[in-house]
Amino acid sequence: MPSYAITGASKGLGRELVRQLAQSPSNTVLAIVRSLDPSSPLAALAQAHPNIHIITGNVTDPQSILAAAKEASAILDGKLDVLIHNSNSVDMTTFSHSPTQVPFDLEATRQFYEEPIRTAVWGAAWATNAFLPLIEKGDLKKIAHITSSMANNEVILKTGVDYALAYSIAKAGMNVQIAKYAAELAPKGIKTVAICPGWVDTHEGPKPPQVVEALKVMQAQFQKWDPSIKGQISVEESASEQLRVIEALDAARSGTVIRSKDY
Ligand SMILES: NC(=O)c1ccc[n+]([C@@H]2O[C@H](COP(=O)([O-])OP(=O)(O)OC[C@H]3O[C@@H](n4cnc5c(N)ncnc54)[C@H](OP(=O)(O)O)[C@@H]3O)[C@@H](O)[C@H]2O)c1
């Protein structure tokens, strides 16, 4: 009876991970969201699948995520098999910034770097530490953080992608932190992994023309690194690849960064 908890479950990849995991009635799936919307597609999913439990919790607020872990513990009898930290925050007004655009302004610079680091680094640590007592008692003992190939120096150099500076640095921090967790938690039999989910179409509704244009530019850049990238993949494809990575995670691979497409 494996149990899973997924942060950032309201939409996109988080919600699809919940959907796929819930297909197996023996799984218990905790969907952690910042706020509960009873008319949302996630709420409809939970209506249709009694093995989904929606829990409110914000990974950027330590007390909130601790309360979520307490609620999870009551549902799961104190044990959790797999934690997937999927939440992500970016400031779209500065998302495209490259290094030379870092402003000569302390507050603006702090804000620029802090926004994505809140979810990728602090939020990842708070969510992991809050759920750790449950993971320690679980059977599978696995922790996955969802990262990005944007944090891979080889990808940056091959594609020439100089933008998304703060986001990429935050995900690089996530990758280091997941290795530190692997080193610290190995004696307890806990395995960790940072998963690159691929370039995924999580856009809801029709794409405005400027988004379509930007995607074309990005595709040409990504193909310089991997010519097999023919466009964004679906959330269904990415989530099932991610679940294969988590399934295969063992002590030998703990603490590494894995591109889910390779599974
Ligand atoms: N889409 C891609 O092509 C791609 C590529 C590489 C990596 N990734 C990574 O894959 C993961 C999922 O990506 P996605 O595109 O599905 O989702 P996303 O739009 O990046 O957001 C995922 C979730 O994060 C939570 N979130 C958003 N802003 C937040 C904030 N300020 N504070 C706390 N939580 C916040 C929201 O969940 P709740 O409202 O439920 O809390 C949201 O549903 C992310 O970690 C992303 O960086 C995606």
The ligand as a Gaussian input file, in Angstrom:
#p B3LYP/6-31G(d) Opt

LIG

0 1
 N        7.092000      22.821000     -17.312000
 C        8.340000      22.616000     -17.696000
 O        8.691000      22.629000     -18.887000
 C        9.403000      22.370000     -16.657000
 C       10.716000      22.205000     -17.084000
 C       11.699000      21.952000     -16.138000
 C       11.356000      21.863000     -14.810000
 N       10.067000      22.035000     -14.409000
 C        9.748000      21.919000     -12.982000
 O        8.704000      20.998000     -12.809000
 C        7.898000      21.385000     -11.688000
 C        6.438000      21.485000     -12.135000
 O        6.358000      22.427000     -13.165000
 P        4.963000      23.033000     -13.671000
 O        5.290000      23.737000     -14.933000
 O        3.930000      21.993000     -13.636000
 O        4.506000      24.008000     -12.520000
 P        4.760000      25.478000     -12.005000
 O        3.855000      26.393000     -12.698000
 O        6.220000      25.763000     -12.067000
 O        4.244000      25.422000     -10.491000
 C        4.072000      24.240000      -9.772000
 C        3.320000      24.535000      -8.508000
 O        4.100000      25.330000      -7.613000
 C        3.239000      25.952000      -6.687000
 N        3.628000      27.380000      -6.558000
 C        3.566000      28.341000      -7.516000
 N        3.980000      29.526000      -7.035000
 C        4.295000      29.315000      -5.729000
 C        4.751000      30.150000      -4.687000
 N        4.973000      31.451000      -4.874000
 N        4.965000      29.605000      -3.483000
 C        4.749000      28.278000      -3.284000
 N        4.313000      27.437000      -4.236000
 C        4.075000      27.946000      -5.441000
 C        1.810000      25.832000      -7.239000
 O        1.159000      24.799000      -6.515000
 P        0.015000      24.996000      -5.413000
 O       -0.765000      26.193000      -5.828000
 O       -0.706000      23.704000      -5.506000
 O        0.713000      25.149000      -4.125000
 C        2.023000      25.332000      -8.660000
 O        1.004000      24.526000      -9.128000
 C        8.483000      22.700000     -11.175000
 O        9.345000      22.466000     -10.100000
 C        9.251000      23.234000     -12.377000
 O       10.321000      24.073000     -12.027000
 C        9.079000      22.284000     -15.298000

